[in-house]
Amino acid sequence: MPSAVTYFDPQPSRDAMPAMFASPFDHGPPHPLARLAADELLAMLRAGAFDIDLAPLEKPSSGLQGGLGGKMFGVLVVEDREGRIGYLRAFSGMLGGRWELTGFAPPLWDRAQREAMWPAGQAELREYELRLRALDADPANAAIRAALVAFDARVAADAEALRERHRIQRARRRTERDRLVALDAEADGRATEVAPALHALDQESRADAAEKKRFDATAAEERNPLAERVAALERARIALEQQRAAESRDLMKQVHDSYVIENARGERRPLRELFAPGEPPAGAGDCAGPKLLGDAYRHGLRPVALAEVWFGAPPATGGRHAGVFYPSCRGKCGPVLPFMLEGLPHATAAIYGASEIAAVEPRVVFEDAWIVVVDKPIDLLSVPGRSGALRDSVQTRLRERYPVATGPLVVHRLDLDTSGLLLAAKDAATHTTLQAQFARREIEKRYIAWLDGIVAGDHGTVELALRVDLDDRPRQIHDPVHGKPAITEWRVLDRGTGATRVALFPKTGRTHQLRVHAAHRLGIGAPIVGDRLYGRSQADPRGTEPRMMLHAEQLAFVHPHTGERVVFESPAPF
């Protein structure tokens, strides 16, 4: 029996066991037994029970509570052959630079196969890196690049001086031509010297043009040898980078081929096969969930309940908070966990957007010959899902209500979990005009939200660039380099017990903008109550049914046909 199993004491009753293994991709609280196991793990981490760096938040270190962010941990409640109930522990990826740590589930890869290829592969990649650094650091190469930069700067200055001299000469010739033409007109047909003088001016123009051609030709002739030497350096760099990339891809294939993925029936499949026809993303198979299931199967343990929880400082990208439970990611675990659960009775993942919504929804707030403003309920998509499996949406329902309408109808979107005002256009031209207003940030929007926590300050502006999390769509993350600009203004309206009611004014329209800006530590610093992606699913502060407490309360814009400013409101239902 593996020493990593921690048995519950006292043992839980059979009534406390879940009827079925829950989907690892579902949001919401974990099973009570998994939560108990996770709470014990978190307490051990806080107490320093493991040989890992847990530097305090105020220290800018590599520790889990330092500046580089925390780590996702997981627990798997298991039953052994004697019917005893305990749990396994795991961490995602590496911890403190180590793949294996006593008390935690080991990686899924074959150790002998990994050790046979990984050191040599890493050494070869390091050699390429050293060669690239040497290429950049070579004084002779640096001198060539500097010479080309200096030459281009000198030529640019000389070219500007030539253009300025030609401009002055061109202006003088234009004045002289005007004078000669006027003199010729005054002569009224009498013989003058105007024609030869005009011809001389034309010759000067041709001389300037010829001088410019000679200048360009001479500059190109002098520049070409320098440019070719720099180009040769770039070709050498590109060749090395391509060779390094090819070696890296080959090494990653060998790495992925070293993973042994097993399911509850004892069947095994290569990791790469699970992601075919594509290649596995970096880190596939290294998350806590797959490690835990693999460890359970290796030791004949029956998985009962899984929970994954974040410990430590939030990552710089946002979207993770200490002590909050999260579902398994789709990007890395989407193809892996379903295979690993084959042979184990388990629930299927919830399909968000498939709820039964009353036929009268969405309720119309305003309608005229050109536009429709509706009040979208939660759990109804704004437009059909990309896969085509989820057709029910505001757009689909409006298409049925207005069969003669043209264009896309819905002008903007609200998240599935967000309620409130949504604008649609009955014709393509109106739709285009309204979208242009959105693009110019001329449409004013006000949202109401309850935030999970007491917010410091009464108002502010959040500017955090956002992009999609490629490993966990549709989550968005903060990325100051590759993200798109996103701006939100906010104002506190009320403070309750452990929650803050705010008004949010988005100045841009990025996906999940308000949700990320509320939750991120560099934003407002408190997730929206009930946000299953960036916070935690829970009831609202007044104890009503769980939902995300975000509502689009007001829309204001210039009507594209009447020219009047119109304002529509739908008070928040919370």
Summary of the structure (lengths in Angstrom):
residues: 574
radius of gyration: 33.4
end to end distance: 52.0
largest distance: 125.2
contacts: 1761
relative contact order: 0.10
helix: 37%
strand: 20%
